[in-house]
Amino acid sequence: MREPGAEPRPYQRVYADLRGRIERGELSHGMQLSSQPALAAEYGVALLTVRHAIDLLRRAGYVSVEHGRGTFVTDPRGADTVLVVDDDTRVRAVLVEHVSYAGFRVIEASNGLEALDVLDREPVSLVFTDLRMPVMDGVELLRRARPRFPSTIFVAVSGYPDDLAALFRTDAFPITVIPKPFRAEQVRRALALLRDMDDIPSIPAAASTQATASRSGPASPETGTLASVLIVDNDAFHRASLGELMVSHGHTVHEAGDGSSALEAVAERRFSHVFLEVHLPGLGGIELARLIHERDSRAVTILMSADQQDVLRVRQAGLGVTMTLIKPLTASHVLAALRLGRD
């Protein structure tokens, strides 16, 4: 992903200029663009740069490429429209780049009031909105827009754990949330809510479009009543190995890679046990445990950490956490934790 504040790359400059000319009507629907070599000469860039820019325009619905005939301007309103709302122009530029590359038309707004104006004017399929903005913040935008535009998907973006906690306590949940600084994969997963996974570039076809992935195994008589477990850890390998152990003993396992995905999961279903990594990006495990306890005090919460000092931190937090496990975990400790609340 391009770093915020970096100069636009040549293909981005060509893409932005051609897109602007199309949106202003200088290049009208059905008009044939100059050949790619001619465009390369016009913009003073390499032919490969023009090809990349044309590909972005094609994905976003601004042009169609007819092999043997040329490139023609199309009506971008035929593509799904994504609205990016953020007062930080650098963050908006990065999001717009990812959304355009995935093949969607993009509209930008710098605050919630501008976003509402866009939503009133034309259909929007998905909205990425920051939560901290002047004039009207993202929480207020969600409060007003979601009842009025029920078919629109809203994705909240925030770099502040407090914002996620406040959002979780409102009626805006369940909602997809991605933390700042976000990764390209997180943006693409959000966009995949509009399409089948196979249509989104760089997203594995086997990946889940849900906030969590789930697995279950055959019943195992030695473990008694089976558990429904949520594993929250940003280490995919650790999630997989821990999940395999639980599934092999008959338990149902759901996985989340960050705090926001975990909050979505607990808003949608009840878990008997929640295994939480203490050091999560964005919303940390201790604050997440507090929020989950508010939602469902019956869930057995187990915090995990590789740092022995975190045991004291968890105790001082007064969360009522049942157990703190030190990594690397042993099978006997994990299975003992799963018996808590079921014996």
VOBA-1610 file (N, C-alpha, C; in pm, whole numbers, padded with zeros to 5 digits, always signed):
BEGIN
Met+00084-00118+00000Met+00000+00000+00000Met+00087+00123+00000Arg+00048+00226-00077Arg+00126+00348-00081Arg+00118+00418+00052Glu+00232+00470+00099Glu+00236+00540+00226Glu+00160+00672+00215Pro+00079+00709+00319Pro+00012+00838+00316Pro+00112+00951+00303Gly+00082+01048+00218Gly+00170+01162+00199Gly+00270+01145+00088Ala+00282+01024+00032Ala+00379+01001-00075Ala+00327+01062-00205Glu+00419+01100-00293Glu+00381+01155-00422Glu+00310+01048-00506Pro+00206+01088-00583Pro+00138+00989-00668Pro+00235+00925-00767Arg+00217+00797-00788Arg+00299+00728-00887Arg+00251+00767-01027Pro+00336+00748-01129Pro+00297+00791-01265Pro+00163+00734-01310Tyr+00138+00604-01285Tyr+00012+00547-01330Tyr-00106+00609-01257Gln-00086+00647-01129Gln-00193+00711-01052Gln-00225+00849-01110Arg-00121+00920-01152Arg-00140+01053-01210Arg-00218+01043-01342Val-00182+00947-01425Val-00252+00929-01552Val-00397+00886-01528Tyr-00415+00792-01436Tyr-00549+00744-01402Tyr-00637+00859-01354Ala-00585+00940-01259Ala-00662+01049-01201Ala-00699+01153-01306Asp-00607+01183-01398Asp-00635+01283-01500Asp-00743+01233-01598Leu-00729+01111-01645Leu-00827+01056-01739Leu-00964+01041-01672Arg-00963+00996-01548Arg-01090+00982-01475Arg-01158+01118-01461Gly-01079+01222-01427Gly-01135+01355-01412Gly-01194+01406-01543Arg-01127+01381-01654Arg-01178+01425-01785Arg-01308+01354-01820Ile-01318+01227-01782Ile-01442+01152-01808Ile-01555+01208-01722Glu-01527+01232-01593Glu-01631+01279-01502Glu-01677+01421-01538Arg-01587+01501-01592Arg-01624+01638-01633Arg-01693+01641-01769Gly-01698+01529-01838Gly-01762+01523-01968Gly-01673+01560-02085Glu-01544+01585-02057Glu-01452+01615-02166Glu-01432+01494-02256Leu-01439+01376-02194Leu-01437+01250-02268Leu-01573+01186-02245Ser-01658+01187-02344Ser-01796+01145-02326Ser-01815+00995-02350His-01931+00947-02305His-01965+00805-02318His-01959+00762-02465Gly-01889+00652-02492Gly-01876+00598-02626Gly-01756+00648-02703Met-01692+00754-02653Met-01576+00809-02723Met-01457+00713-02713Gln-01383+00701-02820Gln-01265+00616-02820Gln-01144+00696-02773Leu-01069+00641-02677Leu-00947+00706-02630Leu-00836+00693-02734Ser-00738+00779-02724Ser-00621+00766-02808Ser-00554+00633-02780Ser-00473+00585-02872Ser-00404+00458-02852Ser-00313+00469-02730Gln-00280+00355-02672Gln-00194+00356-02555Gln-00056+00416-02583Pro+00008+00388-02697Pro+00135+00456-02727Pro+00117+00608-02736Ala+00005+00653-02794Ala-00019+00798-02804Ala-00039+00859-02666Leu-00112+00789-02578Leu-00131+00839-02442Leu+00001+00843-02366Ala+00086+00742-02388Ala+00217+00740-02322Ala+00298+00862-02364Ala+00292+00898-02493Ala+00365+01015-02542Ala+00303+01143-02486Glu+00170+01147-02477Glu+00101+01266-02427Glu+00136+01295-02281Tyr+00142+01189-02200Tyr+00170+01208-02058Tyr+00319+01197-02024Gly+00400+01160-02121Gly+00543+01147-02097Gly+00578+01034-02003Val+00510+00921-02019Val+00534+00806-01931Val+00557+00682-02018Ala+00594+00574-01952Ala+00617+00448-02023Ala+00483+00386-02064Leu+00488+00301-02165Leu+00368+00234-02213Leu+00305+00148-02104Leu+00389+00082-02024Leu+00339-00002-01915Leu+00261+00081-01814Thr+00303+00205-01791Thr+00233+00294-01699Thr+00092+00322-01749Val+00078+00350-01879Val-00054+00375-01938Val-00142+00250-01928Arg-00083+00134-01952Arg-00160+00010-01943Arg-00216-00010-01802His-00134+00021-01703His-00178+00009-01564His-00292+00105-01536Ala-00280+00231-01581Ala-00385+00331-01559Ala-00514+00290-01629Ile-00505+00239-01752Ile-00623+00195-01825Ile-00690+00079-01753Asp-00610-00010-01696Asp-00666-00124-01623Asp-00745-00076-01502Leu-00692+00026-01431Leu-00765+00083-01318Leu-00897+00144-01363Leu-00894+00218-01474Leu-01016+00279-01526Leu-01118+00173-01567Arg-01069+00065-01626Arg-01158-00044-01665Arg-01223-00107-01543Arg-01143-00133-01440Arg-01196-00196-01318Arg-01300-00105-01251Ala-01280+00025-01257Ala-01371+00120-01193Ala-01492+00152-01280Gly-01499+00096-01402Gly-01615+00115-01486Gly-01612+00238-01574Tyr-01495+00303-01587Tyr-01486+00425-01667Tyr-01457+00396-01814Val-01396+00283-01845Val-01367+00249-01984Val-01391+00101-02006Ser-01408+00067-02133Ser-01412-00075-02171Ser-01304-00095-02276Val-01236-00208-02268Val-01128-00239-02362Val-01177-00347-02456Glu-01185-00314-02585Glu-01228-00409-02688Glu-01107-00446-02772His-01059-00566-02753His-00937-00609-02820His-00953-00604-02972Gly-00856-00542-03034Gly-00860-00527-03179Gly-00927-00399-03224Arg-01001-00333-03132Arg-01071-00208-03168Arg-01017-00088-03091Gly-00995-00105-02958Gly-00943+00007-02881Gly-01011+00019-02745Thr-00993+00134-02682Thr-01048+00161-02549Thr-01155+00269-02560Phe-01273+00241-02501Phe-01386+00331-02515Phe-01437+00376-02379Val-01480+00502-02373Val-01535+00557-02248Val-01672+00496-02222Thr-01695+00456-02098Thr-01825+00400-02059Thr-01884+00483-01947Asp-02010+00456-01914Asp-02078+00528-01808Asp-02040+00465-01674Pro-01965+00537-01589Pro-01922+00476-01462Pro-02036+00446-01368Arg-02153+00502-01394Arg-02266+00473-01305Arg-02313+00329-01317Gly-02263+00259-01419Gly-02298+00118-01434Gly-02227+00029-01335Ala-02119+00081-01273Ala-02044+00003-01174Ala-02095+00033-01034Asp-02073-00059-00940Asp-02105-00032-00801Asp-02027+00090-00756Thr-02094+00178-00680Thr-02032+00300-00632Thr-01995+00285-00485Val-01873+00322-00451Val-01824+00320-00314Val-01795+00463-00271Leu-01843+00501-00154Leu-01821+00634-00099Leu-01715+00625+00011Val-01608+00705-00003Val-01501+00708+00096Val-01511+00839+00173Val-01531+00831+00305Val-01554+00949+00388Val-01443+00959+00492Asp-01359+01062+00479Asp-01248+01083+00574Asp-01199+01225+00555Asp-01171+01294+00665Asp-01121+01431+00653Asp-00972+01437+00623Asp-00903+01325+00632Asp-00761+01317+00599Asp-00747+01283+00451Thr-00701+01379+00371Thr-00693+01358+00226Thr-00596+01246+00190Arg-00493+01226+00271Arg-00396+01120+00242Arg-00458+00983+00260Val-00535+00967+00368Val-00602+00839+00392Val-00706+00813+00283Arg-00779+00918+00246Arg-00878+00903+00138Arg-00811+00856+00010Ala-00696+00916-00022Ala-00627+00880-00147Ala-00587+00733-00148Val-00541+00682-00034Val-00501+00541-00028Val-00624+00451-00044Leu-00733+00484+00025Leu-00855+00404+00012Leu-00909+00408-00131Val-00908+00527-00191Val-00958+00540-00328Val-00876+00454-00423Glu-00745+00448-00401Glu-00660+00366-00487Glu-00700+00219-00478His-00720+00170-00356His-00757+00029-00338His-00895+00000-00397Val-00989+00090-00374Val-01126+00068-00422Val-01130+00071-00575Ser-01060+00166-00634Ser-01056+00176-00780Ser-00994+00052-00841Tyr-00885+00005-00782Tyr-00817-00112-00836Tyr-00905-00236-00830Ala-00995-00240-00731Ala-01085-00354-00718Ala-01201-00348-00817Gly-01212-00236-00892Gly-01312-00229-00998Gly-01438-00153-00965Phe-01432-00063-00868Phe-01551+00012-00829Phe-01535+00161-00861Arg-01648+00225-00887Arg-01649+00370-00898Arg-01640+00430-00759Val-01567+00540-00743Val-01542+00596-00611Val-01587+00741-00605Ile-01653+00778-00496Ile-01686+00917-00465Ile-01623+00949-00329Glu-01576+01071-00311Glu-01510+01110-00187Glu-01591+01215-00113Ala-01582+01211+00021Ala-01642+01314+00107Ala-01550+01333+00226Ser-01547+01455+00280Ser-01455+01485+00390Ser-01520+01484+00527Asn-01654+01468+00533Asn-01721+01459+00662Asn-01859+01395+00643Gly-01926+01369+00755Gly-02055+01301+00748Gly-02162+01379+00677Leu-02161+01512+00688Leu-02262+01594+00622Leu-02250+01584+00470Glu-02126+01592+00421Glu-02104+01575+00277Glu-02148+01436+00232Ala-02121+01337+00315Ala-02157+01200+00280Ala-02309+01185+00268Leu-02384+01244+00360Leu-02529+01237+00352Leu-02580+01302+00224Asp-02516+01411+00184Asp-02555+01478+00060Asp-02534+01385-00061Val-02421+01313-00062Val-02394+01218-00171Val-02498+01107-00169Leu-02527+01053-00052Leu-02622+00943-00042Leu-02762+00985-00087Asp-02798+01112-00064Asp-02927+01162-00108Asp-02934+01178-00260Arg-02817+01202-00323Arg-02814+01231-00467Arg-02815+01107-00554Glu-02746+01001-00510Glu-02731+00885-00598Glu-02711+00757-00519Pro-02737+00641-00581Pro-02720+00513-00512Pro-02573+00486-00480Val-02547+00441-00360Val-02413+00404-00316Val-02422+00263-00258Ser-02334+00175-00303Ser-02338+00036-00258Ser-02268+00015-00125Leu-02158+00086-00104Leu-02079+00066+00018Leu-02017+00198+00060Val-02007+00221+00191Val-01949+00343+00246Val-01836+00306+00342Phe-01716+00357+00317Phe-01609+00354+00416Phe-01613+00488+00489Thr-01629+00489+00620Thr-01632+00615+00692Thr-01539+00615+00813Asp-01459+00720+00822Asp-01381+00742+00943Asp-01478+00775+01056Leu-01436+00755+01180Leu-01524+00785+01293Leu-01498+00923+01352Arg-01374+00972+01341Arg-01342+01105+01394Arg-01328+01204+01280Met-01429+01294+01266Met-01427+01394+01159Met-01495+01521+01209Pro-01459+01636+01153Pro-01528+01761+01189Pro-01666+01767+01124Val-01745+01865+01165Val-01879+01893+01113Val-01978+01784+01153Met-01956+01661+01105Met-02035+01546+01148Met-01946+01424+01151Asp-01935+01359+01266Asp-01845+01244+01276Asp-01911+01118+01221Gly-01832+01011+01218Gly-01879+00888+01158Gly-01990+00821+01235Val-01987+00831+01369Val-02091+00768+01450Val-02227+00833+01420Glu-02229+00966+01410Glu-02354+01035+01379Glu-02399+01003+01236Leu-02303+00994+01144Leu-02337+00955+01006Leu-02404+00818+01005Leu-02347+00723+01078Leu-02405+00589+01082Leu-02545+00591+01144Arg-02560+00670+01249Arg-02690+00678+01316Arg-02798+00729+01222Arg-02762+00829+01139Arg-02861+00887+01049Arg-02879+00805+00920Ala-02770+00753+00868Ala-02775+00694+00734Ala-02825+00551+00731Arg-02790+00471+00829Arg-02825+00329+00822Arg-02976+00306+00812Pro-03061+00376+00891Pro-03206+00353+00875Pro-03259+00401+00740Arg-03197+00506+00684Arg-03246+00563+00558Arg-03199+00487+00436Phe-03084+00420+00448Phe-03027+00349+00333Phe-02995+00205+00374Pro-03097+00125+00396Pro-03078-00011+00449Pro-03003-00105+00355Ser-03004-00076+00225Ser-02935-00165+00131Ser-02787-00129+00115Thr-02743-00019+00175Thr-02604+00023+00165Thr-02522-00042+00276Ile-02405-00092+00241Ile-02313-00152+00339Ile-02225-00042+00396Phe-02213-00036+00529Phe-02131+00065+00594Phe-02012-00002+00663Val-01894+00054+00642Val-01771+00003+00702Val-01706+00118+00779Ala-01689+00100+00908Ala-01627+00204+00991Ala-01476+00185+00993Val-01403+00297+00990Val-01257+00295+00991Val-01210+00385+01106Ser-01125+00333+01193Ser-01080+00416+01305Ser-00944+00371+01356Gly-00866+00468+01404Gly-00738+00437+01464Gly-00740+00448+01614Tyr-00860+00468+01673Tyr-00871+00489+01818Tyr-00956+00382+01882Pro-00899+00302+01971Pro-00978+00198+02038Pro-01101+00253+02109Asp-01091+00375+02165Asp-01207+00433+02234Asp-01325+00451+02140Asp-01296+00486+02014Asp-01403+00502+01915Asp-01474+00370+01890Leu-01397+00264+01881Leu-01457+00133+01857Leu-01542+00090+01976Ala-01494+00121+02096Ala-01571+00087+02215Ala-01702+00165+02218Ala-01696+00295+02184Ala-01818+00377+02181Ala-01914+00326+02075Leu-01862+00290+01960Leu-01947+00240+01852Leu-02014+00109+01892Phe-01939+00025+01960Phe-01992-00105+02002Phe-02112-00088+02095Arg-02110+00020+02173Arg-02218+00041+02271Arg-02342+00106+02209Thr-02335+00145+02083Thr-02450+00205+02016Thr-02527+00100+01939Asp-02641+00143+01880Asp-02720+00049+01800Asp-02667+00038+01659Ala-02546+00096+01632Ala-02485+00085+01499Ala-02429-00054+01474Phe-02404-00132+01581Phe-02355-00268+01564Phe-02472-00360+01535Pro-02452-00475+01464Pro-02324-00518+01407Pro-02287-00442+01281Ile-02161-00409+01268Ile-02111-00338+01151Ile-01966-00380+01130Thr-01923-00382+01004Thr-01784-00415+00975Thr-01696-00298+01015Val-01587-00327+01085Val-01493-00224+01130Val-01353-00267+01091Ile-01274-00174+01036Ile-01133-00202+01011Ile-01051-00094+01082Pro-00944-00134+01151Pro-00865-00036+01227Pro-00762+00034+01140Lys-00724+00154+01180Lys-00611+00224+01119Lys-00487+00196+01203Pro-00371+00183+01140Pro-00348+00179+00995Pro-00398+00047+00938Phe-00476+00056+00831Phe-00537-00063+00774Phe-00444-00127+00671Arg-00470-00254+00645Arg-00395-00329+00544Arg-00482-00345+00419Ala-00417-00362+00306Ala-00490-00379+00180Ala-00587-00496+00190Glu-00548-00603+00256Glu-00633-00720+00268Glu-00764-00687+00340Gln-00756-00599+00443Gln-00876-00564+00517Gln-00973-00485+00430Val-00920-00396+00346Val-01006-00320+00255Val-01071-00413+00154Arg-00994-00504+00100Arg-01047-00596-00001Arg-01153-00689+00058Arg-01133-00731+00182Arg-01232-00816+00246Arg-01363-00741+00264Ala-01353-00612+00297Ala-01475-00532+00310Ala-01544-00518+00175Leu-01467-00495+00070Leu-01524-00482-00064Leu-01586-00614-00110Ala-01534-00723-00060Ala-01587-00855-00100Ala-01730-00875-00053Leu-01778-00789+00038Leu-01918-00798+00079Leu-02012-00763-00037Leu-01958-00694-00139Leu-02038-00657-00255Leu-02038-00762-00363Arg-01938-00849-00362Arg-01922-00946-00471Arg-01879-01080-00415Asp-01876-01179-00504Asp-01815-01306-00468Asp-01667-01283-00449Met-01604-01362-00363Met-01462-01345-00333Met-01375-01353-00458Asp-01415-01435-00554Asp-01332-01454-00673Asp-01317-01327-00754Asp-01409-01231-00739Asp-01407-01110-00820Asp-01314-01004-00765Ile-01267-01017-00640Ile-01185-00914-00577Ile-01039-00951-00594Pro-00957-00868-00659Pro-00816-00900-00681Pro-00742-00924-00550Ser-00656-01026-00552Ser-00563-01056-00443Ser-00629-01117-00320Ile-00757-01153-00327Ile-00822-01218-00215Ile-00836-01365-00246Pro-00784-01454-00161Pro-00796-01597-00188Pro-00942-01639-00197Ala-00972-01725-00295Ala-01111-01764-00317Ala-01167-01838-00197Ala-01079-01903-00117Ala-01128-01981-00004Ala-01151-01897+00120Ala-01114-01768+00116Ala-01129-01685+00235Ala-01275-01660+00265Ser-01305-01634+00392Ser-01443-01611+00432Ser-01477-01464+00420Thr-01600-01431+00379Thr-01643-01293+00374Thr-01701-01250+00508Gln-01711-01341+00602Gln-01764-01306+00732Gln-01654-01248+00820Ala-01697-01189+00933Ala-01599-01132+01025Ala-01515-01242+01088Thr-01569-01363+01096Thr-01495-01474+01154Thr-01507-01595+01065Ala-01410-01686+01078Ala-01418-01815+01010Ala-01450-01919+01115Ser-01525-02023+01080Ser-01565-02121+01179Ser-01530-02261+01134Arg-01501-02345+01233Arg-01471-02485+01207Arg-01532-02568+01319Ser-01565-02692+01291Ser-01612-02782+01395Ser-01566-02922+01363Gly-01556-03003+01467Gly-01508-03138+01449Gly-01604-03239+01508Pro-01572-03366+01500Pro-01659-03469+01555Pro-01663-03462+01707Ala-01773-03504+01765Ala-01787-03502+01910Ala-01683-03590+01975Ser-01633-03545+02091Ser-01532-03621+02165Ser-01585-03646+02305Pro-01609-03771+02343Pro-01678-03801+02468Pro-01601-03758+02591Glu-01465-03751+02586Glu-01391-03722+02708Glu-01399-03577+02749Thr-01452-03488+02665Thr-01454-03347+02700Thr-01589-03302+02753Gly-01687-03392+02763Gly-01816-03354+02816Gly-01892-03266+02718Thr-01968-03166+02772Thr-02045-03077+02687Thr-01952-02999+02595Leu-01988-02993+02469Leu-01902-02927+02373Leu-01913-02775+02385Ala-01804-02708+02352Ala-01797-02563+02365Ala-01807-02496+02229Ser-01857-02374+02228Ser-01854-02286+02112Ser-01750-02179+02143Val-01640-02180+02070Val-01522-02101+02108Val-01493-01993+02004Leu-01461-01874+02052Leu-01409-01768+01968Leu-01261-01747+02002Ile-01175-01761+01902Ile-01031-01738+01919Ile-00997-01605+01854Val-00943-01512+01932Val-00909-01380+01881Val-00758-01361+01892Asp-00690-01362+01779Asp-00544-01350+01777Asp-00503-01301+01638Asn-00414-01204+01633Asn-00367-01153+01503Asn-00262-01244+01440Asp-00217-01345+01513Asp-00123-01444+01460Asp-00204-01559+01399Ala-00210-01562+01265Ala-00292-01662+01197Ala-00246-01804+01226Phe-00115-01825+01238Phe-00062-01959+01266Phe-00108-02005+01404His-00102-01915+01502His-00144-01953+01637His-00294-01981+01641Arg-00374-01899+01570Arg-00518-01926+01564Arg-00545-02064+01506Ala-00474-02096+01398Ala-00497-02223+01330Ala-00460-02342+01418Ser-00343-02334+01482Ser-00298-02447+01564Ser-00387-02464+01687Leu-00425-02354+01749Leu-00514-02362+01865Leu-00651-02414+01824Gly-00699-02367+01709Gly-00829-02413+01661Gly-00830-02560+01627Glu-00721-02609+01566Glu-00714-02750+01531Glu-00722-02838+01655Leu-00655-02794+01762Leu-00660-02871+01887Leu-00803-02880+01938Met-00873-02767+01937Met-01010-02766+01989Met-01105-02846+01901Val-01091-02829+01769Val-01178-02902+01676Val-01157-03053+01689Ser-01034-03094+01711Ser-01005-03237+01725Ser-01074-03297+01846His-01113-03213+01942His-01184-03261+02061His-01334-03232+02051Gly-01381-03199+01931Gly-01524-03189+01908Gly-01586-03052+01924His-01506-02951+01960His-01561-02819+01984His-01579-02741+01853Thr-01670-02646+01854Thr-01690-02556+01740Thr-01604-02433+01759Val-01527-02396+01657Val-01431-02287+01670Val-01461-02179+01567His-01459-02055+01613His-01470-01938+01528His-01343-01855+01549Glu-01294-01793+01443Glu-01169-01719+01452Glu-01190-01572+01414Ala-01115-01484+01479Ala-01112-01342+01444Ala-00969-01293+01455Gly-00927-01212+01360Gly-00788-01167+01356Gly-00764-01036+01426Asp-00870-00967+01469Asp-00852-00840+01540Asp-00975-00814+01626Gly-00967-00709+01707Gly-01074-00680+01801Gly-01204-00643+01735Ser-01198-00568+01626Ser-01322-00526+01561Ser-01398-00645+01504Ser-01327-00739+01444Ser-01393-00860+01393Ser-01452-00942+01506Ala-01383-00943+01620Ala-01435-01016+01735Ala-01565-00954+01786Leu-01571-00820+01788Leu-01694-00753+01833Leu-01810-00784+01740Glu-01784-00791+01611Glu-01888-00831+01518Glu-01939-00970+01551Ala-01846-01060+01581Ala-01883-01199+01608Ala-01970-01211+01732Val-01931-01144+01842Val-02009-01157+01966Val-02142-01084+01956Ala-02152-00989+01862Ala-02280-00922+01841Ala-02378-01012+01767Glu-02326-01109+01695Glu-02410-01196+01611Glu-02444-01329+01676Arg-02358-01378+01766Arg-02383-01509+01826Arg-02325-01515+01966Arg-02365-01617+02040Arg-02314-01636+02175Arg-02206-01742+02175Phe-02097-01717+02249Phe-01988-01813+02265Phe-01979-01856+02410Ser-01950-01984+02430Ser-01931-02030+02568Ser-01793-01992+02620His-01693-01984+02530His-01555-01950+02568His-01495-01855+02465Val-01418-01758+02515Val-01348-01664+02427Val-01201-01663+02468Phe-01113-01698+02374Phe-00969-01694+02396Phe-00915-01566+02331Leu-00857-01477+02411Leu-00816-01345+02363Leu-00666-01323+02379Glu-00599-01286+02271Glu-00462-01238+02281Glu-00464-01099+02345Val-00374-01077+02442Val-00369-00947+02511Val-00326-00836+02416His-00220-00862+02336His-00161-00758+02252His-00216-00766+02109Leu-00336-00712+02092Leu-00398-00707+01960Leu-00377-00569+01899Pro-00367-00559+01766Pro-00361-00427+01703Pro-00494-00355+01716Gly-00490-00224+01735Gly-00614-00148+01749Gly-00673-00170+01887Leu-00788-00233+01894Leu-00856-00258+02021Leu-00788-00375+02091Gly-00721-00349+02204Gly-00644-00451+02274Gly-00730-00553+02345Gly-00666-00664+02385Gly-00739-00775+02444Gly-00805-00743+02576Ile-00743-00659+02660Ile-00801-00628+02791Ile-00929-00546+02776Glu-00923-00442+02691Glu-01044-00363+02668Glu-01150-00447+02596Leu-01107-00533+02506Leu-01201-00619+02435Leu-01271-00714+02532Ala-01196-00767+02629Ala-01255-00856+02728Ala-01363-00783+02808Arg-01338-00656+02839Arg-01437-00577+02913Arg-01565-00560+02831Leu-01550-00531+02702Leu-01667-00512+02617Leu-01746-00642+02598Ile-01674-00752+02583Ile-01742-00881+02566Ile-01818-00917+02694His-01757-00888+02809His-01823-00917+02937His-01951-00834+02951Glu-01949-00710+02902Glu-02069-00627+02906Glu-02179-00688+02820Arg-02140-00745+02708Arg-02239-00803+02617Arg-02291-00937+02668Asp-02202-01021+02721Asp-02241-01155+02766Asp-02154-01195+02884Ser-02204-01176+03004Ser-02126-01205+03125Ser-02110-01355+03148Arg-02185-01437+03073Arg-02176-01583+03094Arg-02058-01644+03020Ala-02004-01573+02920Ala-01893-01629+02843Ala-01769-01641+02930Val-01702-01755+02921Val-01577-01777+02992Val-01465-01713+02910Thr-01397-01614+02967Thr-01295-01539+02894Thr-01156-01581+02939Ile-01073-01619+02844Ile-00935-01661+02872Ile-00842-01570+02793Leu-00758-01495+02863Leu-00661-01409+02797Leu-00530-01482+02777Met-00463-01456+02664Met-00338-01524+02629Met-00229-01420+02605Ser-00108-01452+02651Ser+00004-01361+02630Ser+00136-01437+02643Ala+00238-01386+02576Ala+00373-01442+02590Ala+00450-01371+02700Asp+00390-01269+02762Asp+00456-01188+02863Asp+00398-01220+03001Gln+00482-01271+03091Gln+00436-01306+03225Gln+00377-01186+03299Gln+00429-01065+03272Gln+00381-00947+03342Gln+00236-00914+03308Asp+00188-00966+03196Asp+00049-00940+03159Asp-00049-01007+03256Val-00004-01111+03325Val-00092-01175+03425Val-00130-01074+03532Leu-00033-00996+03578Leu-00061-00893+03678Leu-00148-00782+03621Arg-00122-00742+03496Arg-00202-00637+03433Arg-00348-00679+03422Val-00370-00804+03388Val-00507-00854+03374Val-00576-00853+03510Arg-00505-00896+03613Arg-00564-00897+03748Arg-00599-00756+03793Gln-00510-00660+03769Gln-00533-00523+03810Gln-00648-00459+03735Ala-00676-00509+03615Ala-00786-00453+03536Ala-00922-00487+03593Gly-00928-00590+03677Gly-01053-00627+03742Gly-01163-00666+03645Leu-01129-00746+03546Leu-01224-00783+03442Leu-01308-00905+03476Gly-01270-00975+03580Gly-01339-01099+03608Gly-01300-01208+03510Val-01181-01194+03448Val-01135-01296+03354Val-01108-01425+03429Thr-01153-01535+03371Thr-01142-01663+03440Thr-00999-01713+03448Met-00920-01693+03341Met-00786-01750+03336Met-00698-01669+03243Thr-00569-01665+03275Thr-00470-01607+03185Thr-00369-01715+03152Leu-00352-01745+03023Leu-00260-01849+02979Leu-00136-01784+02918Ile-00019-01839+02951Ile+00107-01788+02898Ile+00148-01871+02776Lys+00178-01801+02667Lys+00225-01868+02546Lys+00371-01908+02561Pro+00413-02016+02496Pro+00333-02109+02415Pro+00239-02193+02500Leu+00119-02212+02453Leu+00017-02284+02528Leu+00041-02434+02521Thr+00002-02502+02626Thr+00007-02648+02625Thr-00134-02702+02605Ala-00145-02819+02546Ala-00276-02878+02520Ala-00354-02900+02649Ser-00284-02940+02755Ser-00353-02968+02881Ser-00415-02841+02940His-00344-02727+02929His-00398-02601+02980His-00518-02555+02899Val-00509-02570+02767Val-00621-02528+02681Val-00745-02612+02710Leu-00728-02744+02721Leu-00843-02831+02746Leu-00900-02807+02886Ala-00813-02774+02980Ala-00862-02741+03115Ala-00945-02614+03111Ala-00900-02515+03034Ala-00975-02391+03022Ala-01112-02415+02958Leu-01118-02508+02865Leu-01246-02538+02798Leu-01344-02608+02891Arg-01293-02668+02998Arg-01384-02733+03092Arg-01444-02632+03191Leu-01384-02513+03200Leu-01437-02411+03291Leu-01576-02371+03246Gly-01667-02361+03344Gly-01804-02322+03312Gly-01889-02435+03262Arg-01830-02554+03242Arg-01906-02669+03189Arg-01904-02786+03285Asp-01816-02779+03387Asp-01808-02892+03481Asp-01927-02891+03577
//
